[in-house]
Amino acid sequence: MGDTIRADHRIPQGVPFAAAPSDQWVNTTALGQVLFSVLHLGGSVGIVAAQVVAVALTLSILVSSAQRRGARVFGVVSVLVLVLVGGAAPLLIARAQLLSLVPFAALLVLLRREHDHPSQLIWVAVPLMALWGNLHGAVLVGVAVLGCYLVFSRLRSDPWTAVGVGLASLAATCLNPGLLRAPHYYLGVFGGAATNDDSGMWSRLSLTSPFDLLLLVASICLAYMTFRRRQPVWEYAAALGLGMASVVAARHGVWLLLFLCVPAALALRLPPGPAPASSARASRLVPLAISAACVIVVGGLLAVRAPTFRDADTVATRLADATRGQVVLVAEPLAESMAAAGATVWVSNPLDAFDHADQTAYLAFMDGDATAGARALTQADVVVAQPGTPPAQAALVSGYTAKQVVGVYVLFRRD
């Protein structure tokens, strides 16, 4: 999408690389799409590198906030380990939500500062929401957390400012290409088939998933560390809301982890008293050393894995060339890679851009349900899948035959 915007210098109507109808879709995050397009100039490696930078910057913001508020080395290191372990999937796998990590951390720092020392600086939340809303849909998480602060902390002492910032922030989430239609987009996301599908990125918290188990254990540990001491009411409300959201969709768990990390680190600090000079220096140097070590390790892993990413990009390009001029039915995330390489897919992310029936059929196809996915399978010219996978089995049941092999993928066509 970002490639199209950059090439045409305008925002297209609907999803130009998809064959299924999407003319009614409201595109609110064009800025984020353009940013991803620029990052993708370096291929998949560029996206992964951006994920590393976003995570490092986010954690640095929160660590700095915790240290300024009095957290000690033990608390900071313990919390960082829990956040990285519990948030392994969202923090280590590059997805569009990487554009929300830094804004969320910045919002938390602002709200906690304003709770301690209320001022007119709270109005900074309004342009922050406007920028965030142009980047990624998780701005709604920021609006919810901001609402908890305004209602449970600011409203009683400064009602006019609380109401003004609240209304202005809601309006700011519409200051994007969607404008007055932006609320329609947000409602469409909540009502989409993907949000009701118990698989994929919107899957519910599951005790059978190792990543979800790590998320649950880390969240419980951080919550215990945080709330064994009295916290402001608005933080109880926000944590409860984020916790409920994480149960409904595990992808929201990262916001809960990041929200809890600063108060959890503060809960592990030593009793008040003058710290030795050596301890103060360690407090500053240890997190920096840990950050530097993480950057070195991740940078090394990225360098080692770079050929794999380049090979994946090459395969996506070969698949796009082999299906040029045809409508391709292919599961995520390969659908996005092929679309970026010039293929015309039937449906791809953003799923909420399409009719609910098309979303449902596409998700059924990915699950291998040929009956429920018949709408998708009958409108495609070619199915791309790895042999033996549910999408491949659905294609075979629907009358497709394996015709060509590209890398580890098979192109299925009708006889």
N, C-alpha and C positions, 0 to 999 in steps of 0.2 A: 504494500500500500504506500509506504514511504517512497519507494522508487518511482511509483506512478506520480505522486504529488511533486516530487522533485523534477521529473521529466516534463510534466504538463504545466507546472506552476499553478495548479489549481487542485482543489479537493474533488475527486470523482464522486459521482452519484452511485451509491452502492459499492459492491466489491468487484472491481474490474477483472480480477483474475479468476472469478468463480462463475460457473454456468447457471447455477440455481438463482432464481430471482432474489434481489436484495435492494431494490430501488428505494424502499421505504426506510432503510437503515439510517440512523442518525450518527454521524461520525464526530465524536467529541474529542478524540485523542489524537488528532492529526499531528500535533507537535511531537508527541512520543513516537509516532510512526516515522516521521522524518528523521528523528534522532536515531532510531534503529536502522534506518536505511543508510545513514552515514557510517554508523558503527559496522554495518555489514559490508562496507567496502573492503574490510579486512577479512571477509568471509566469516565462517563460524568462530574462528579464533578471535575476531574482533568483538563478537557478542560475549563470548566467555570472558575475555579480558575485561569488558565493561562490567560484567557481573562481579568479578573479583574486586575491581575498584569500588563499586557501589557498596559491597559488603564491608570492605575495609574502612571506607569513609563513614558508613553508618555506625559501625562498632566504635570507631575513633570518637565520633561525636558523643556517643553515650558514655564511653569510658571517661572522656574529659569532663562530662557533666557530673559523673559519679565522684571523680577525684576532687572537683571543685566543691562538692557538697560534703567532703570529708571521708570518702571511702578509702580503705587501705588496700595494699597490694593483695592480701589474701582474699578479700572480698571480690575485688575486680577480677582476679584470675579465676576464682571458683565460678563466678557468674559467666565469664566468657566461655569456659569449658562447657557449662550447661547449655548456653545459648547455641554454641556451635554444634553440640551433639544433638540437642533436641530439634534444632532447625536445620539439620543436615540437608534435607531434600530442597527446601526453598532457598537456602543460602548457597548451595553448591551447584544447583541446576539452573541454568540461565533461562529465565522466562521474562515475560513483559513486566511482571511486578518488580523487577529490579529498579524500575523508574520510580517506584513508590518508597523504596527503603530510606533514602536520604530525607525526603520530605517528612516522612513519619517520625524519624529521629529528631529532626529540627522542631517539629511541632511539640514533641514531648518535652524537649528542653525549654521551649518557650512557655508551655503551660505550667511546668513546675516552678519556673522562675516567677511567673505571674502569681501563682498561689502563695509563694513566700513573700513577694513584694509587689502587690498589685500596682499597675501603672497603665498608661495609655499605649505601652508597647504591645499590648494584647491585640491591637488593630493590625499588627503584622500578620496575624493569622489570615486576614482577608486576602491579601495578594498571594500568600502561600497557597491558599485553597484554589485561587484562580490559576496559578501556575500548575499545581498538582493536577487539577481537573483537565488540563490540556495534555497531560502526560499519561495518566493511567486511571482506570475506574476505581482503584482502591482509595481514591480521594474520599469515598463515602465512609470508609473506616475512620479517616481523619476527622470528618464532620461529626461522626458519632462520639469520638473521644473528646473533641472540642465541646460538643454539647454537654457531655458529662461535667466538664470543668465549669462551663458557664452556668449550668443549672444548680450544681451542688456546691460550688465555691464562690462564684462571682456575683450571682444574682442577688443574694441577701445584702451584700455590702455595696454593690454598685449596679443596681438593676438596669439603669439606662444604658450603660456600657455593655452589660451582658446581653441585653435584648438587641442592641444595635449591632454588635459583633456577630451574634448568632444569625440575624437576618441577612447581614451583609455577606457572611460566609456562605450561606445557602445560595444567595444570588451569584456569588463568585464562582460556584461550581458550574454555572451556566455561561460563564464568560469564555466560551470556546466556539468552534464552528457550529455546534448544535444550537446555541442560543436558547430560545424559548422551547425548543424541542428536546433539549438536554434531559429534562425530567422523564420524557418518554423513553429515552435510551436507558436511563438508570432502572426504570420499572421493567423494561424489556429484559435487562440482564437478570433481575430477580425472578422473572417469570419464564425464563428460557428453559428449554428441555435439559440443557447441560446442568443447570443448578439442581434439577430434580433427579439426575442420573447418579446412581450410587457407584460410579466408577470414574476414572480419569481425574482431572484436576479438581473437580467439585465433589469428590468422594467424601463420605462421612468418616469420622474418626473410627478406625477399625483396630481391634485388639489383635488381629491376625497380621497386620502390617508392621514390619520391623521399624520403619520410619515413624509410624504413628505411635508405636509403643515408646520410642525414644522421646517423641514430642510430649506424650502424656507424662512420662517420668520426670522430664526436665521441667515441665510446667508445674507439676505438683511440688517439686523441690523449690523452685523459685517462688511459688505462691506461699509456701510455708515460711521461707526465709523472709518474705516481704511482710506478711500479715501476722507474724508472731508479735510484731510491734504495731502500735496504733498508727494508722495511715489516714490521710485526708479522706473525707467521705467520697469525693469525686473519683478517687482512685479505686475505691471499692466498687463503685458503680461501673467504671470503665473496665476493670478487670473481669467483673461478672459478665458484662456484655461480650467482651472478647472471648471469654471462656465458653460461653454458650455458642458463639459464632464458630469456634474451633470444633465443637462437637458436631455441629451441623455440616461443616465443611472443613476438613483438616488443613486446607491451604491457608486458613486464617490463623493457624496456630503460631506462625512466625510473628504476627503482630502482638500476640499475647506475650511471647517470650521477650520481645524487644521492650514491651511496656513494663514488664516486671524486673528487667535486669538492673536498672539503676537503684530502685528502693531495696532490692535484694542485696546488692553490693553494700549499700549503706547499713543494712541490718547486721552485717558481719564485721563492722568496724570495731576497733577496740574501744574500751571506756574512755571518756573525755580525759584529756591530759596532754601536756606538752610532749611532742614526739621528738626523739633524738634526731640530730641533723642527718646521721647516716640513714635512719629510717625514712626521713622525708625524701632524701635523694633516691632511695630504693623505690619509694612510692611512685616517683616520676620515671625512673629508668626501667623498672621491671616491665610495665605494660608496653613501653616503647620497644624493649628487647623482644617481647613476645610478638608484637606486631611485625617487627622486622623479620623475625624468624618465620612467621606465617607467610609474609610476602615472599621470602626467599624460597620456602618450600612450595608454595602455590605457583610461583613463577617457574620453578624447575619442573613441576608437574605439567604446567601449561606448555612449556617448551617440548617436553617429552611427548605430550599428547597432540601437539600441533599437526604432525603428519596425519593422524587419524581424522582430525577435523577436516583437513584439506581433502582427504580421500572421500569423506562423506559428502563434501560439496561437489566433488567431481562426479560421484555416482548420481547425485541429484540432477546435475546438468545433463548427464547421459540419459537419464530417465525422461527428462523434459524434452530432449531432442528426439527420443524414440517415440514420444506421444504427441509430437507437435501437431496442432490442428485438431486434436481429439479432446473429448471431455474425460478427465481422469478421475476415478474414484480411488482414493488412497487415504489411509488412516493418518492421524496426527502422530508425531510432528513432521513426518516426511511430507505431508501435504503442503506445509508452509515452505519447506525447503524447495520442493518442486515448483511451487508458485513463484518463489523468488528467482528461480532459474528460468522462468518463462512459460511454464506449463499452465494449461487451463484446467483447474480442478472443478469438481462438481460443487463441493462445499468444503470450507476450511475455516479456521479461526479468522475473524471473530464469529463464533457460531450464532450469537444473538442477532447477527445481521440478516439471518434467513428466517423464512416461514417456520412456525413451530413444527409443522409436519415434516419439513425437510430436515430440521435439526434432529427430530426423533428418529427418522429413517437413517440418518448418517450415524448416529450413536449406535443404532441396532446393527448396522453393517460392521462397525468396529468391534462389536461384541460377537459377531459371527452369526447373527440371527437373520437368515435369508428371507424369512417371511415378513418380519417387521421392517426389514431393510429393503423390501422389494422396490419401493419408490426410488431409492438411490440406485439400486442395481439395474433398473430398467432405463434409467436416463443417462447412464455412463457408456462411453465407448470402450473403455479399457479399465481394468482393475489392476492396481499395482500392490503387491503384498509379498511378504516372505512366505515360502512354502510351509504348509502345516499350521499356519496361524489362523485364528478365527476368521479374519477378512478373506483369506485365501479359500477357506472351506465354504464360506458363504458364496463366493464367486463360482466355485465349482458346482454347488447345488443349484445355482441360478442359470446354468447353461454356458458358463464361460469355460474356455480351454486354455491351458498354458501354451503360450506361443513363443515367448522370448525370455531370455535370462539376462539381466543386467546386474552385475555384482551379486549380492545376496538376494536380490528381488526378482520376482517373476511377473511378467506382463500377461494378464489373462484377457483374452478377447473372445467374442462370440463367434461361433462357427458360421 
